[in-house]
Amino acid sequence: MENNEKCLQFLEEHIPDLAAVAFKQAYWQALAEGSSVLEVENGAIVEVFPDGSRKVIKQIGPAIPAEVGQKRISA
């Protein structure tokens, strides 16, 4: 039982890394398939096209820093 718990704990600790890799893979796969993707760049939402061109969609406010476990209540 203890071995399974250690295995699960190890895997759970790597979820953020695995998610980041999966996100980046999906980003590049979408571009490779001819779709555009959205990303935040210099305070704006930007649409990125497969040919590398970019189109500003909307200016956004600054990022709000948050600590792990912090709860945010919208006003």
C-alpha atoms as an extended CHARMM CRD file, in Angstrom:
* protein
*
        75  EXT
         1         1  MET       CA              0.0000000000        0.0000000000        0.0000000000  PROA      1               0.0000000000
         2         2  GLU       CA              2.7950000000        2.4110000000        0.9260000000  PROA      2               0.0000000000
         3         3  ASN       CA              4.4280000000        1.8470000000       -2.4650000000  PROA      3               0.0000000000
         4         4  ASN       CA              1.2170000000        2.8490000000       -4.2860000000  PROA      4               0.0000000000
         5         5  GLU       CA              0.9410000000        5.9840000000       -2.1600000000  PROA      5               0.0000000000
         6         6  LYS       CA              4.5310000000        6.9840000000       -3.0000000000  PROA      6               0.0000000000
         7         7  CYS       CA              3.8600000000        6.3580000000       -6.6840000000  PROA      7               0.0000000000
         8         8  LEU       CA              0.7130000000        8.5170000000       -6.6420000000  PROA      8               0.0000000000
         9         9  GLN       CA              2.4820000000       11.2720000000       -4.7480000000  PROA      9               0.0000000000
        10        10  PHE       CA              5.3360000000       11.2450000000       -7.2750000000  PROA      10              0.0000000000
        11        11  LEU       CA              2.8960000000       11.4760000000      -10.1880000000  PROA      11              0.0000000000
        12        12  GLU       CA              0.8600000000       14.2410000000       -8.5210000000  PROA      12              0.0000000000
        13        13  GLU       CA              4.0070000000       16.2900000000       -7.9760000000  PROA      13              0.0000000000
        14        14  HSD       CA              4.6650000000       16.1940000000      -11.7250000000  PROA      14              0.0000000000
        15        15  ILE       CA              1.1630000000       17.1790000000      -12.8870000000  PROA      15              0.0000000000
        16        16  PRO       CA              2.1390000000       20.8600000000      -13.4700000000  PROA      16              0.0000000000
        17        17  ASP       CA              5.1190000000       19.7950000000      -15.6110000000  PROA      17              0.0000000000
        18        18  LEU       CA              3.0320000000       17.3180000000      -17.6020000000  PROA      18              0.0000000000
        19        19  ALA       CA              0.2890000000       19.9040000000      -18.1210000000  PROA      19              0.0000000000
        20        20  ALA       CA              2.7940000000       22.4860000000      -19.3760000000  PROA      20              0.0000000000
        21        21  VAL       CA              4.2280000000       20.0050000000      -21.8860000000  PROA      21              0.0000000000
        22        22  ALA       CA              0.7450000000       18.9900000000      -23.0820000000  PROA      22              0.0000000000
        23        23  PHE       CA             -0.2760000000       22.6400000000      -23.4680000000  PROA      23              0.0000000000
        24        24  LYS       CA              2.8230000000       23.4940000000      -25.5130000000  PROA      24              0.0000000000
        25        25  GLN       CA              2.3220000000       20.3990000000      -27.6840000000  PROA      25              0.0000000000
        26        26  ALA       CA             -1.3020000000       21.3820000000      -28.3850000000  PROA      26              0.0000000000
        27        27  TYR       CA             -0.1530000000       24.9250000000      -29.2360000000  PROA      27              0.0000000000
        28        28  TRP       CA              2.3470000000       23.7230000000      -31.8550000000  PROA      28              0.0000000000
        29        29  GLN       CA              0.0110000000       21.0330000000      -33.1680000000  PROA      29              0.0000000000
        30        30  ALA       CA             -2.7360000000       23.6020000000      -33.7810000000  PROA      30              0.0000000000
        31        31  LEU       CA             -0.3190000000       25.8090000000      -35.7200000000  PROA      31              0.0000000000
        32        32  ALA       CA              1.0090000000       22.8260000000      -37.7040000000  PROA      32              0.0000000000
        33        33  GLU       CA             -2.5620000000       21.9090000000      -38.6860000000  PROA      33              0.0000000000
        34        34  GLY       CA             -3.1890000000       25.4240000000      -40.0220000000  PROA      34              0.0000000000
        35        35  SER       CA             -5.1720000000       26.8290000000      -37.0990000000  PROA      35              0.0000000000
        36        36  SER       CA             -4.4000000000       30.0160000000      -35.2290000000  PROA      36              0.0000000000
        37        37  VAL       CA             -3.8320000000       30.1870000000      -31.4700000000  PROA      37              0.0000000000
        38        38  LEU       CA             -4.2730000000       32.8770000000      -28.8330000000  PROA      38              0.0000000000
        39        39  GLU       CA             -1.6310000000       34.0160000000      -26.3880000000  PROA      39              0.0000000000
        40        40  VAL       CA             -0.9830000000       36.9280000000      -24.0590000000  PROA      40              0.0000000000
        41        41  GLU       CA              1.8020000000       39.2370000000      -25.1760000000  PROA      41              0.0000000000
        42        42  ASN       CA              2.7340000000       42.6450000000      -23.7360000000  PROA      42              0.0000000000
        43        43  GLY       CA             -0.6470000000       43.2080000000      -22.0730000000  PROA      43              0.0000000000
        44        44  ALA       CA             -2.7300000000       42.0980000000      -25.0390000000  PROA      44              0.0000000000
        45        45  ILE       CA             -4.4980000000       38.9920000000      -26.2970000000  PROA      45              0.0000000000
        46        46  VAL       CA             -2.8160000000       38.1890000000      -29.6010000000  PROA      46              0.0000000000
        47        47  GLU       CA             -3.8820000000       35.7620000000      -32.3210000000  PROA      47              0.0000000000
        48        48  VAL       CA             -0.8850000000       33.9080000000      -33.7540000000  PROA      48              0.0000000000
        49        49  PHE       CA             -1.1770000000       32.4390000000      -37.2440000000  PROA      49              0.0000000000
        50        50  PRO       CA              0.7080000000       29.4760000000      -38.7360000000  PROA      50              0.0000000000
        51        51  ASP       CA              2.8160000000       31.8060000000      -40.9100000000  PROA      51              0.0000000000
        52        52  GLY       CA              4.0850000000       33.5640000000      -37.7610000000  PROA      52              0.0000000000
        53        53  SER       CA              2.0520000000       36.7380000000      -38.2020000000  PROA      53              0.0000000000
        54        54  ARG       CA              0.2400000000       38.1890000000      -35.2110000000  PROA      54              0.0000000000
        55        55  LYS       CA             -2.9640000000       40.1750000000      -34.7660000000  PROA      55              0.0000000000
        56        56  VAL       CA             -3.8330000000       42.0600000000      -31.5630000000  PROA      56              0.0000000000
        57        57  ILE       CA             -7.3390000000       41.0690000000      -30.4880000000  PROA      57              0.0000000000
        58        58  LYS       CA             -7.7420000000       43.0170000000      -27.2520000000  PROA      58              0.0000000000
        59        59  GLN       CA             -5.7200000000       44.9830000000      -24.7050000000  PROA      59              0.0000000000
        60        60  ILE       CA             -6.0470000000       43.5470000000      -21.2030000000  PROA      60              0.0000000000
        61        61  GLY       CA             -5.1990000000       44.6770000000      -17.6900000000  PROA      61              0.0000000000
        62        62  PRO       CA             -2.0320000000       43.6860000000      -15.8860000000  PROA      62              0.0000000000
        63        63  ALA       CA             -1.6550000000       40.1840000000      -14.4720000000  PROA      63              0.0000000000
        64        64  ILE       CA             -2.7190000000       39.7750000000      -10.8560000000  PROA      64              0.0000000000
        65        65  PRO       CA             -0.1310000000       37.8130000000       -8.8910000000  PROA      65              0.0000000000
        66        66  ALA       CA             -1.4840000000       34.9880000000       -6.7430000000  PROA      66              0.0000000000
        67        67  GLU       CA              0.1160000000       32.6010000000       -4.3130000000  PROA      67              0.0000000000
        68        68  VAL       CA             -0.5160000000       28.8580000000       -4.2720000000  PROA      68              0.0000000000
        69        69  GLY       CA             -3.6480000000       28.1620000000       -2.2350000000  PROA      69              0.0000000000
        70        70  GLN       CA             -4.7850000000       31.7970000000       -2.2940000000  PROA      70              0.0000000000
        71        71  LYS       CA             -8.5290000000       32.3020000000       -2.7820000000  PROA      71              0.0000000000
        72        72  ARG       CA             -9.7890000000       35.1340000000       -4.9580000000  PROA      72              0.0000000000
        73        73  ILE       CA            -13.2730000000       36.5670000000       -4.6950000000  PROA      73              0.0000000000
        74        74  SER       CA            -14.4910000000       38.5460000000       -7.6790000000  PROA      74              0.0000000000
        75        75  ALA       CA            -16.2280000000       41.8190000000       -6.9500000000  PROA      75              0.0000000000
